[in-house]
Amino acid sequence: MSGAPLFSAAWYRVANLKPRLRGHTQIHRHRYRGEIWYLIQDHISGRFHRFTPETYSVIGMLDGYKSLDQVWEAACQRLGDDMPSQDEVIRLLGQLHRADIIQADLPPDMTELHQRQRKQQRGRLWAKLRSPMAIKIPLWDPDAFLDRTAWIARVLISPIGWLLWLVAMGAALTLAALHWEALTQNLADRVLALENVLLLWLIYPVVKGIHELGHGYAVKRHGGEVHELGIMLLVFIPVPYVEASASYAFGNKYHRMTVGGAGIVTELFLAAVAMIVWSLVEPGAVRAVAFNVMVISGVSTLLFNGNPLLRFDAYYVLSDLLEIPNLGMKANRQLGHLLKRHLLGVEGEAPPARSRREALWLVGYSR
């Protein structure tokens, strides 16, 4: 896999181990830009671990029967010039061990297990301390509720649902054009008025709750599970969220894109309905609510969720469309690689991009 020495002085320590993946893991095959990659899902922690085909050729042989030395020799024969060094296999074993998705034929080290648990707890606490303005509070497992109301997803995520969405959007855009002057007159003063700010504060969690249900129903529509719904205190504003990470396991990229974009589509539909209501009712409380739903959904979609440069919904949709996981991080690594190569003259470093076309996308996205 690299130009590192093939043999390791520490190999004798692990050569006879017979490791295997834990029972709470599940393997998923994903195709990215013509290559099969492997995703290991940990059902206990909810985490996903992505591996290249070369790396998985080693992991896939860890069955608890073959020793690590046998696995390495078989990998060398299978991979040829891309064979891993013994140090690389040791590092891979350490990575899998730290992720707690592998076990070997050794009695458990209770001290080490306790230390690992404490480290994980400290990591979760540190994550909360680093983001004191975005604290997640799990409240409810909505999976059974989403199952009982799954007919909503079957209707809306279907040709009929898309037709209804297009009709609503067309009607709303037409009405917005006809009432443009009334909608935009003294817009800043109307939005920032004290009584309107209070109304926005009340409406925002409701709109975002429906947005998150859109993600949840999309996950259920394609066979996933949603086991966490809660409130995130974002700058002390209560914002609902659902844990939709089950969609990461979907092998079909369009299913993942549907989940990623479901919130945007839902909010745009809300904005369209609000526009229709606003145009039909007289000035008053209902019209004020409809106006603020349009403001929240429009600003959220245009500036945040619909902006692929920010790590919100559109970013993940674009990442799946291009079939480049971790798009932002990989783009920055690719840019750094090019700068080191062409400005500093560093040679011999493998680029993050696995093809010329992928490199073009990464450079185009980097910022």
N, C-alpha and C positions, 0 to 999 in steps of 0.2 A: 504494500500500500504506500510505502514511502522509501526513501533512500537510507533509512536507519539500518544499523546492524541487524542481521537476521536473528541472531541468538542473544539470549539474555542471561546474565549471571544469576538472576533471581528465579529463573524458570523452574528449578528443582523444587521450589516452595509450593508451586501450584500444579505441576505437571500431572500429578496423580488425582487431582480433584475431579469429581464427576458432577459438575453443576447442571442445573436445569431451571427453566423458567418456572415461576411460582404458579399455582393453580388459579390465582385471581387475575391472571393476565390473559389477554386475547390478542391474536394477531390479525391485522387487516392489511390487505394488499391495495396500494394506491398507485395509479399511473400518473407520473409527472413528466411531461415533455417526452413521451415515448418510452420512458424507463419505469420499471416496476420498483417502487420503494415499499418499505415495510413499516407499519405503525404498530407499536405494542401499546395496548390500552391496559392500564392498571385500574381495575374496578374498585379497589379499596381506596386509593388516593384520588382517583378521578383524573390522573395525569396521563398524557400521551407521550410516547418516545418514538421519534422517527429515525430510521436507519437506512443507509444506502444498501443497494443489492450486495455489494462486496462485504459490508459489515454483517448483514443478515446471513450471508452464507456461513459465517462462523456461528452466529447466535442460533440459527436453525438446527445446528447439529448438537446443541447442548440439551441432551435428552435424559441425563441422569445415569446413563449406562456407559457412554464413552468417556474416557478420561480426557482431560484438557490437552494432553500430549497427542492423543489420537485425533482429536478434533483439529488441532493445529496442522498435523501432517496431512489430513484429508483436505483441509482448506488450501494448503500449499499446492497440492496436486490439482485441485479444482481451479484455482485462480491463476496459476502460472506466474507470469511476471508481476501480477498484482497481489502476490501472496503477502499476508501480514507478517510483520516481525513478531517475535515472542513478546517484546515489550509492548507492542500495540495490542496484542491479545490480553496481556495483563492489565493494561489501562482500560480496555473494554470491559473486562471482568469487574474492575473496580467501579466503573460507571454504572454497570447493571446492579452491583451490590449496593451502592449508595442510593440508587433509585428504589431499592427493596423489591426488585422484581425477579431476583434469582436466589436460588438456594443450592447448597452443596451437601455432600455426604459427610457433614461434620456436626457434632453436637452444638447446639446454639450457644453462643457466648452471651450470657445474660447481661453482663456489664456493658458489652458493646451495643446490645439491643437497647438497653436503657439510655446509653449515651446518644444513640441515634434518635430515639424518641424525644429526648430533651432538646437535641439540636433542631428537630423539626418544629417543636413547640416554640423555640426561640426564633426560628425563621418566620413562623406565622405572626408572632408578636412583633418582630422587627418590621415585617411588611406593613402591619397596621400603624406602627409608629412613624414609618416613612411617609405614609399617606393619611395623616390625621384628618384631612378634609374629605376623605372618601372611605368611610367605614361601612363595611357590609354587615348587615344583621339578618341572618336567615330566619324565616318565619314559618314556612309551610312547604310541604311536599305536594305539588300540584298535579302529580302524574295521574292519579285516579280521576281527578276532575277533568283533566284534558282528555283522558280516555272516554269519559261519559259524554263529553261535548265534542268528540272528534269529528262529528258530522259537519261542524263549522269549517274545519280545515278541508274536508273532502269537497265541500261546496265552493269555498273561496279559492283554494289552490287547485283550480281546474279550468278548462276552457271557458265555462260559464262564468266563473269568478273573475277571470281576466277580462272577459267582455264587459261585465258589470263595472269593473274598475276603469276601463277605458271610457265607457259611456259617462261615468261620474266625472272623470278628469276632463273630458271634452266639454261637458256642460259647465263645469266650474271655471275652466279657462275662458269660455265664451262669456259667462257672467262677469268674471273679473275684468275682462276687456271693456264690457259695457258700463261697469261701475267703477272704472279705474280712478277717476277723479275723486269720487266719494271715499274710496278705500284709502287713498294716499294723502288726502288733505290733512295737514297738520299731524302727520303720522307720528313723528317723534314725540310731540307734546301729548298726544292721546295715549301712546304706549307707556310713557314714563310718568304719567300722572299718578299720584299716590294711590288713589282708589283702584286704578287699573293695575298697578304693580301688585297690590294685594290680591286682586282677582287672578293675575298671572300665577302668583305663588300657589293659589289653591288649585288652579286648573292644570298646572304643569305635571304634578304627580299622576293625575288621572290620564292625561295624554300619554305619558311615558309608560304607565301601566298597560294600556292597550297596545302600545308599541312592543313591549316585552311579551305580551300574550301572542302577538304575531310571530315572534321568534319561537315561542313554545309550541304553538300549533304547527308551525312548519317542521319542527323536529319530529312531532308525532306523526305528521303526514307521511314522513319518509322512514318511519319505523324506529325512531329513537325514543329515549326516555328523558323526562325532565323531573328531577327530584328535588329541586331547590328553587324557591321563590322567596324573595325578601326585599328589604329596604336598604338602599345605600344612601348614607348621609353625605351628599355631595355639596360641600361648602354649607353644611347645615340645612340643605333643602332635601327633604325625603324623596328619593327617586327609586321606584320599583326596579327590580332586576330579576331575570330568570337565568338559571344555569343551563345554558344550551350547548355545553361543550360536547355532548354526545354526538353532535353533527360532525365533529372532527373525524369520527370513524367511518362516515359514509364514503363508500368507494366512488360513487358518482359525483363528479365535481359540480354538476348542475344542481344536485340536491343540496350540496353544501352552500352553493351560491343562493339558492332559494331561502335557506335558513338565514344566511347573512343579510340578504336584502329584504327579508320579510318585514322588519321594523320600518324601513323606509317606505315600502309600499303601503303598509298599514297607516303610517302617518300622513302620507299623501292622500289616501282615501279619506281619512278624517278631515283633512283640510278641504277636500272637494265637497264633502257633505256639509261642512261648516259654511262654505261659500254659498251653497244652495240655500241653506237655512237663512243665512244673513240677508240674502236677496229677497226672501219671501216674507220676513217678519218686520214689524215696525220697530223703531228705536226703543230700546229697553234692555232688561236683563238678559233675555235670550239672545238678542243681537250682540250684546257685549261679550257674552260667552263664546258665541260663534266666531266673532272677530278675533278673540284671543287664542282660540284653537288654531285659527289660520296663522296667526303670528308665531305661535310656538312651533307648529309643524313646519312652517316655511323656513324659519330661521334655523331650526334643528337640522332639517334636511340639507339646506344649501350650505351652511357653514360648518356643520359637524358631521352628522351621520352620512351625508352624501358626499363628503370630501375625502377622496382616497389618500390625500397626503397626511391625514390624521388617522390614528389607529382606532377608528370606529367602523361602522358597518361596511361602508364602501371600500375601505382598505382590504377587508377580508374577502369581499366579493372579487375585487381585482386580483388579489393573490391567488384565489382559486381559478379565476378565468385564465390567468397566465400560467397556472400550474407551477408557481414558485412559492413554496412555503417560506414563512419568515421573510417576506419580500423586503421590508424596510431594512432589517438588519443585514440581509445578504447584499442589498444594493449598496449600503455604506461600506461593507467589507470589499465589494468589487471596486468601488471608487478608490478606497485606500490602497488596494492592490495595484491599480493603475498608476496612482501617484507615486508609490514607492518604486515601481518599475521604471517609469519614464522620467521622474524628477530626481530620484535618489539613486537610480541605477541598480536596484536590487534585482537580482536574477535568481531563477531556480525555484521561486515560490509558486505553488499551485494556485491558480485563480479560483475564487469561489464559484464562478459560473461553470457549468458543465458543458456548455455549447456556445458557439458564437452568437446565435440568436438570443439565448438567455442573457449573455453579456450585454447585448444592446438594450434589452429591456431593463436590466439592472442599472446601467449607466443613465438611461433615460429617467428612471424613477429616483435615483439618488439625489440627496439634497443636504 
